[in-house]
Amino acid sequence: MRKVLSKSVASISPSATTSTASLASKMKREGIDIISFAVGEPDFDTPDHIKEAAIKAIKEGFTKYTDVSGIPELRKAVAEKFQRENGVTYEEDEIVITNGGKQALYEVFRAICEEGDEVLLPTPCWVSYTEQIKLTGAKPIFFATKEENNFRLTLEEVTKNYNPRVKAFIINSPNNPTGSVIEEDELKKIVSFLINRDVYLITDEVYEHLIYDGKKHVSVASLGEQEKQMSITVNSVSKTYAMTGWRVGYVAGPKEIIKGINKLQGHATGNVNSIAQKAVIAALRGTQEPLHKMVQEYTRRRDYMVNRLNQIEGLKCQNPDGAFYTFPNVTALYGKKYDGNIINNDLEVAKFFLEKAHVAVVPGVAFNYPGYVRFVFAKSMEEIKEGLNRIEQAIAELV
Ligand SMILES: Cc1ncc(COP(=O)(O)O)c(C=O)c1O
């Protein structure tokens, strides 16, 4: 019989974050009371003024196809946002509105990568980069950031791993799954190392506003004209405005690349939902008060979670600078036993948490960084407290 799947699709793995979440949902459907720290999305509702803009768009019949790259008014609002928040000047034809940051990244890789290219990817890294890169025929080259540096990227790590086949380099700051934020000085050094090496810097800034302790987010494109020409900036409203389901992201970069992405999107999906585009204009131009409140609340939850995790024997957790994740080291649990099972790795730690504490987390191996698990703190304080109580109890019962 003919093989059904293409080689490229057969070679990719399903998203590990979604598969852990679906196992947890299955247990929930079976009536088990699961607390899930597995899915990376805000527990807050989309602010009202954003919803109202969408309702207005529907009532006014704004329900037809739009320009593939997004309605001009939204691209203008995004350009204003880049100017206001990041200090970068982008023209409207240097921006494409996409179906989330996810599609933006996929289209970037499709637009610039091919067989034989290599893409430098610091780990731990978000699950989809690897598979998206593989789909283009290019090869991800992983290198590890260090727990003792709070997973912050360093120039030394970049220079050690660079080679002339490298076409692109990914920076994700604040990072998923560690929350680490790259230091401005280090970022400048890395950029000056790469600047004359014909490398694109793909900077995934979807967590730029979820940042704590006065830390500062710096966009590579803001560092100068040459830096702007080498960088492709990906962003999204999903995490910033609690709009994960609306599916709106955007990408900004050199005109040639943006043109290519536009062609690709025109054939693949066409424009982003017209109603959601109107809502995003309200999100970008409207009050930022709900965002500030969310950040305050995330800070409170982060402080609580990190503190509690570090009090539980066998877990060791850094203090994340941003995003809404903690990434504790769980290797001290290896070799311990429960119900006749021995815990040998982070996958088995996650399985143990799910089976014995009814708590879902994502194993570090999903982020190319075994030995750790990822907890999401975009959950209510009650759920965080209860989930950590359960984990503490389950670990205390290990032999
Ligand atoms: C680092 C990172 N980039 C991009 C995305 C894509 O988000 P969205 O497609 O909802 O904009 C995510 C979502 O989890 C993420 O964690």
The ligand as an SDF file (V2000), in Angstrom:
LIG
                    3D

 16 16  0  0  0  0  0  0  0  0999 V2000
    7.2720   31.1750   22.8550 C   0  0  0  0  0  0  0  0  0  0  0  0
    5.9860   31.1430   22.1310 C   0  0  0  0  0  0  0  0  0  0  0  0
    5.9190   31.6540   20.8960 N   0  0  0  0  0  0  0  0  0  0  0  0
    4.7720   31.6660   20.2020 C   0  0  0  0  0  0  0  0  0  0  0  0
    3.6100   31.1520   20.7240 C   0  0  0  0  0  0  0  0  0  0  0  0
    2.3850   31.2000   19.8780 C   0  0  0  0  0  0  0  0  0  0  0  0
    1.2860   31.7700   20.4710 O   0  0  0  0  0  0  0  0  0  0  0  0
    0.0340   32.2420   19.6230 P   0  0  0  0  0  0  0  0  0  0  0  0
    0.0180   31.4350   18.3630 O   0  0  0  0  0  0  0  0  0  0  0  0
   -1.1510   31.9860   20.4860 O   0  0  0  0  0  0  0  0  0  0  0  0
    0.2360   33.6800   19.3280 O   0  0  0  0  0  0  0  0  0  0  0  0
    3.6260   30.5830   22.0000 C   0  0  0  0  0  0  0  0  0  0  0  0
    2.4180   29.9570   22.5820 C   0  0  0  0  0  0  0  0  0  0  0  0
    2.4290   29.2330   23.5180 O   0  0  0  0  0  0  0  0  0  0  0  0
    4.8350   30.6050   22.7360 C   0  0  0  0  0  0  0  0  0  0  0  0
    4.9030   30.1250   23.9840 O   0  0  0  0  0  0  0  0  0  0  0  0
  1  2  1  0
  2  3  1  0
  2 15  2  0
  3  4  2  0
  4  5  1  0
  5  6  1  0
  5 12  2  0
  6  7  1  0
  7  8  1  0
  8  9  2  0
  8 10  1  0
  8 11  1  0
 12 13  1  0
 12 15  1  0
 13 14  2  0
 15 16  1  0
M  END
$$$$
